[in-house]
Amino acid sequence: MRSVKLLLTTNVANLGIVGDVVSVKPGYARNYLIPSGIATKPTPGNVQRLAEKRKQVEQEMRQHHANLEALLERLQDCEITIMRNANEQGVLFGGVSQHDIAQTLQGEGYAVDDRAVRIGEQIKRLDSYEIPIELESDLKVDIKLWVISDKPVDELEDESQVEAEVDQSAAQSQPQSAETEQ
């Protein structure tokens, strides 16, 4: 497989940072990287020209990583609670998504992006959960999430009793209507 070596002039996710010499497919280089000004030919003059910018980017990346490590320390024993409407069996009307969790964390002062919250699919039941937060590939922590009902427990019990009574009266009224038809 052929590849072309290019010098990156800006950071590219999953490829490299400023000043990296990377190998890419010719079509990617010709159609996107070079016309967009993201990469150039790796001549000694270009490498030297980008050396100072690379040092600056590396410093910014170290600072960003240090900020994420501090956030990780603060998240270590974090517990959050989300209230949702649910039926008496504990099944939510709707669900709790990674966006909901990230918003709750942001509301409590944690700068967590939606993509950092790693749940497979929406949470659909009242319960407690261990939610993985992945700030970067090497910065991971689990937080405790409590999904609770927005109704008091006695109100849920009252609803289940009323529903049971309605079901019982409906079951009793059906045989009587069958007898009157005969």
DRENNUPA-409243 format. One record per residue (C-alpha): x, y, z; residue number from 1. Coordinates in steps of 0.02 Angstrom, whole numbers. Last residue first. Example, Ala and Ser with C-alpha at 12.3 -4.5 7.8 and 13.67 -1.06 7.14 Angstrom:
BEGIN
684, -53, 357, 2
615, -225, 390, 1
REM end
This chain:
BEGIN
-3871, -739, 1397, 182
-3806, -558, 1380, 181
-3831, -524, 1565, 180
-3714, -666, 1613, 179
-3570, -598, 1505, 178
-3591, -425, 1583, 177
-3574, -504, 1757, 176
-3415, -598, 1707, 175
-3331, -435, 1651, 174
-3374, -328, 1803, 173
-3266, -428, 1924, 172
-3109, -414, 1817, 171
-3136, -227, 1795, 170
-3158, -208, 1983, 169
-2993, -299, 2015, 168
-2898, -200, 1883, 167
-2964, -36, 1955, 166
-2919, -92, 2132, 165
-2744, -141, 2076, 164
-2723, 27, 1988, 163
-2777, 120, 2145, 162
-2656, 18, 2251, 161
-2512, 49, 2128, 160
-2548, 236, 2129, 159
-2552, 242, 2319, 158
-2384, 150, 2326, 157
-2307, 277, 2205, 156
-2375, 419, 2312, 155
-2301, 338, 2468, 154
-2129, 332, 2384, 153
-2128, 519, 2344, 152
-2134, 562, 2160, 151
-1983, 622, 2058, 150
-1919, 445, 2060, 149
-1735, 413, 2085, 148
-1587, 379, 1970, 147
-1431, 379, 2080, 146
-1269, 391, 1985, 145
-1101, 346, 2065, 144
-944, 397, 1971, 143
-814, 287, 1889, 142
-646, 361, 1836, 141
-537, 359, 1681, 140
-388, 464, 1625, 139
-271, 362, 1513, 138
-379, 364, 1356, 137
-438, 540, 1394, 136
-581, 609, 1499, 135
-661, 437, 1515, 134
-805, 438, 1639, 133
-877, 267, 1681, 132
-1048, 270, 1767, 131
-1076, 153, 1914, 130
-1265, 144, 1933, 129
-1397, 161, 2068, 128
-1577, 116, 2029, 127
-1736, 178, 1947, 126
-1743, 100, 1775, 125
-1719, 148, 1591, 124
-1538, 204, 1578, 123
-1500, 250, 1398, 122
-1375, 146, 1302, 121
-1192, 99, 1312, 120
-1140, 221, 1446, 119
-972, 307, 1431, 118
-983, 489, 1485, 117
-830, 575, 1409, 116
-922, 608, 1245, 115
-1049, 719, 1334, 114
-910, 834, 1395, 113
-867, 851, 1579, 112
-820, 1020, 1655, 111
-872, 978, 1835, 110
-958, 1120, 1927, 109
-1116, 1036, 1991, 108
-1218, 1094, 1841, 107
-1083, 1023, 1728, 106
-1105, 853, 1811, 105
-1293, 862, 1786, 104
-1269, 912, 1605, 103
-1148, 767, 1576, 102
-1272, 643, 1652, 101
-1415, 709, 1545, 100
-1305, 703, 1389, 99
-1255, 523, 1429, 98
-1440, 481, 1426, 97
-1566, 449, 1564, 96
-1728, 377, 1499, 95
-1906, 411, 1452, 94
-2050, 362, 1566, 93
-1935, 266, 1683, 92
-1970, 90, 1741, 91
-1970, 74, 1931, 90
-2113, -51, 1943, 89
-2227, 86, 2012, 88
-2204, 193, 1856, 87
-2066, 321, 1835, 86
-2042, 509, 1816, 85
-1859, 553, 1833, 84
-1744, 628, 1964, 83
-1557, 625, 1935, 82
-1436, 609, 2079, 81
-1248, 629, 2073, 80
-1107, 549, 2171, 79
-925, 601, 2151, 78
-789, 508, 2247, 77
-650, 524, 2117, 76
-726, 666, 2014, 75
-615, 798, 2097, 74
-459, 694, 2060, 73
-514, 673, 1879, 72
-538, 861, 1863, 71
-359, 888, 1923, 70
-298, 758, 1796, 69
-398, 847, 1659, 68
-315, 1013, 1703, 67
-143, 930, 1698, 66
-185, 857, 1526, 65
-236, 1030, 1463, 64
-73, 1105, 1529, 63
30, 968, 1446, 62
-66, 994, 1283, 61
-37, 1182, 1290, 60
151, 1153, 1317, 59
155, 1031, 1170, 58
65, 1159, 1061, 57
193, 1294, 1106, 56
339, 1178, 1071, 55
260, 1130, 904, 54
239, 1314, 855, 53
424, 1341, 888, 52
474, 1189, 781, 51
357, 1237, 637, 50
484, 1341, 541, 49
622, 1211, 571, 48
514, 1072, 498, 47
466, 1183, 350, 46
649, 1224, 314, 45
702, 1041, 328, 44
568, 993, 200, 43
420, 890, 258, 42
295, 935, 120, 41
140, 1021, 188, 40
-8, 981, 299, 39
-168, 1061, 364, 38
-172, 1193, 227, 37
-344, 1135, 171, 36
-279, 1095, -4, 35
-135, 990, 70, 34
-235, 888, 196, 33
-395, 856, 97, 32
-387, 794, -82, 31
-201, 767, -112, 30
-156, 704, 62, 29
-309, 595, 83, 28
-288, 529, -93, 27
-103, 490, -67, 26
-135, 385, 89, 25
-54, 452, 246, 24
116, 440, 329, 23
147, 571, 463, 22
286, 695, 501, 21
233, 782, 660, 20
265, 970, 671, 19
92, 1017, 733, 18
5, 870, 814, 17
-42, 696, 752, 16
-164, 583, 662, 15
-308, 532, 776, 14
-366, 712, 789, 13
-269, 831, 677, 12
-165, 969, 755, 11
-105, 1101, 632, 10
42, 1119, 511, 9
66, 931, 493, 8
219, 877, 392, 7
180, 748, 258, 6
244, 576, 208, 5
145, 490, 70, 4
84, 311, 72, 3
71, 168, -49, 2
0, 0, 0, 1
REM end
